[in-house]
Amino acid sequence: MGPARSGTGLHIDPLGTHAWVTVVEGCKRWVLFPPDTNQASIGMQDPQIPSSIWFAQWYPRLQKAFQTTYKGTVEVLQRPGETVYVPAGWPHLVLNLEDNTVAITHNYASEYPRLTLLQEAVQQAEPELYQVWWPKLQASRPDLFVAVDDNKESSSEAPKKEVGNTTTTTSSGSSRVQEEKK
């Protein structure tokens, strides 16, 4: 909950988490940058520039470049009942445009885009939590670790599945298999 001109400065959500934000009352203005954006060039720094200052000083300089230099940038004007999804790793900021803006936010961890990103983030930021969490995750969801092992072996390649003499690769990591007729 916050008044007009409050918000959150340019940041990336912690520990490789995704987020969703639903506005209950008021209005929010968002800018989200793709994860490969040069962070210094968009004003991302520590401590954060307050979002009201960023929109006044940085936005006018960057807006024209959103479709060229910063291709993939997303701008959102969020109203009551609307939900914004923030993918893991996306730099973003939000500005409340009305007094008494109320929103519900939830950050969550997922194996997408890669479980290893989540693993590394938790291991670095919360080593004690990692020592307890990681073995329990391995025990309860061994299927996730097949994907981690596949990613380590093929690094940037999509996972490959073999059936008969046919190997099928998909960019999403899902397997679409066609068996050869013999």
C-alpha positions in Angstrom: 0.0 0.0 0.0 1.3 3.4 -0.8 0.6 7.0 -1.8 1.0 8.6 -5.2 4.7 8.9 -6.2 5.8 6.0 -4.0 7.0 2.7 -5.5 10.0 0.5 -5.9 13.2 1.6 -7.7 14.9 -0.4 -10.5 15.8 -3.8 -9.2 15.8 -7.6 -10.0 13.8 -9.7 -7.6 15.9 -11.7 -5.2 17.0 -15.4 -5.3 16.0 -15.9 -9.0 12.3 -15.6 -8.1 9.4 -14.7 -10.3 6.6 -12.4 -9.1 3.0 -11.5 -9.7 1.4 -8.3 -8.5 -2.4 -7.6 -8.5 -3.7 -4.1 -8.0 -6.7 -4.0 -5.7 -7.1 -0.2 -5.7 -5.3 2.7 -7.4 -3.0 2.5 -10.4 0.7 1.5 -11.0 3.1 2.3 -13.8 5.7 -0.3 -14.7 8.8 -0.6 -16.9 10.4 -4.1 -17.2 13.6 -4.6 -19.1 14.8 -7.9 -20.6 17.4 -9.8 -18.5 20.3 -9.1 -20.9 19.9 -5.3 -20.6 23.0 -3.4 -19.6 22.0 -2.5 -16.0 24.2 0.6 -15.7 22.8 2.1 -18.9 19.2 2.1 -17.5 20.1 3.6 -14.2 20.1 0.4 -12.1 22.4 1.0 -9.1 22.7 0.4 -5.4 21.2 2.2 -3.6 18.2 2.3 -5.9 17.1 5.5 -7.5 13.5 6.1 -6.2 11.0 5.3 -9.0 9.6 8.8 -9.0 13.0 10.3 -9.7 13.8 7.5 -12.3 10.7 8.3 -14.2 11.4 12.1 -14.1 15.2 11.9 -15.0 15.9 8.6 -16.8 12.6 7.7 -18.6 12.6 10.8 -20.9 16.2 9.8 -22.1 15.5 6.1 -22.5 11.9 6.0 -23.8 12.8 6.4 -27.5 15.3 3.6 -27.3 12.8 1.1 -25.9 12.2 -0.3 -29.4 15.9 -0.2 -30.6 18.6 -0.3 -28.0 16.3 -1.7 -25.3 14.2 -4.0 -27.5 11.8 -6.1 -25.6 11.2 -3.5 -22.8 7.7 -3.7 -21.5 5.7 -0.7 -20.2 2.4 -1.3 -18.2 -0.3 0.9 -16.8 -1.9 -1.4 -14.2 -5.4 -0.8 -12.9 -7.5 -2.5 -10.3 -8.1 -6.2 -11.0 -5.1 -6.5 -13.3 -2.1 -8.7 -12.6 1.4 -8.1 -13.8 3.8 -11.1 -14.0 7.5 -10.3 -13.5 9.8 -13.1 -14.9 12.9 -14.0 -12.9 15.9 -11.9 -13.8 14.0 -9.0 -15.4 15.1 -5.5 -14.1 11.9 -3.5 -13.3 10.5 -0.6 -11.4 7.0 0.5 -10.4 5.5 3.8 -9.5 2.2 4.3 -7.7 0.1 6.9 -9.6 -2.7 7.4 -7.1 -3.1 7.8 -3.4 -3.9 4.7 -1.5 -2.7 2.3 -4.1 -3.1 -1.2 -2.8 -1.6 -4.3 -4.3 -1.0 -7.9 -3.5 2.4 -9.3 -4.4 3.8 -12.8 -4.3 7.3 -13.9 -5.2 7.9 -17.6 -5.9 10.7 -19.9 -7.0 10.4 -22.2 -10.1 12.6 -24.4 -12.1 12.1 -22.0 -15.0 14.1 -20.5 -16.7 16.8 -22.8 -15.1 16.9 -24.5 -11.7 20.6 -23.8 -11.6 20.0 -20.0 -11.5 17.8 -20.5 -8.4 20.3 -22.9 -6.9 23.2 -20.5 -7.3 21.2 -17.5 -6.0 20.1 -19.3 -2.8 23.6 -20.8 -2.3 25.2 -17.4 -2.5 22.6 -15.2 -0.6 21.4 -17.7 2.0 24.0 -20.5 2.5 22.5 -21.8 5.7 19.1 -22.1 4.1 20.7 -23.7 1.1 22.3 -26.5 3.3 18.8 -27.5 4.5 16.7 -26.7 1.4 18.7 -28.2 -1.4 18.9 -31.8 -0.1 15.2 -31.7 0.8 14.4 -30.5 -2.7 16.5 -33.3 -4.2 14.7 -35.9 -2.1 11.2 -34.6 -2.8 11.6 -33.7 -6.5 14.3 -35.9 -8.1 12.7 -35.2 -11.5 14.0 -31.6 -11.4 17.6 -32.8 -11.1 17.5 -34.8 -14.3 16.9 -31.4 -16.0 19.8 -29.9 -14.0 22.2 -32.7 -15.1 21.0 -32.3 -18.7 21.7 -28.6 -18.5 25.2 -29.2 -17.2 26.0 -31.6 -20.0 24.7 -29.6 -22.8 25.1 -26.1 -21.3 23.4 -23.8 -23.9 21.9 -26.6 -26.0 18.3 -27.7 -25.6 17.9 -31.2 -24.1 18.0 -34.1 -26.5 16.0 -37.3 -26.4 16.9 -40.4 -28.4 14.3 -42.9 -29.7 15.5 -45.6 -32.1 17.7 -43.7 -34.5 15.9 -40.4 -34.1 17.1 -37.5 -32.0 14.7 -34.6 -31.5 15.7 -31.3 -29.9 13.2 -28.7 -28.8 14.0 -25.1 -27.7 11.6 -25.3 -24.8 13.2 -28.4 -23.4 10.1 -30.6 -24.0 10.5 -33.7 -26.0 8.7 -34.3 -29.1 9.6 -37.8 -30.3 9.0 -39.4 -33.6 10.0 -43.0 -33.9 11.5 -44.2 -37.1 9.6 -46.9 -39.0 11.8 -49.9 -39.5 
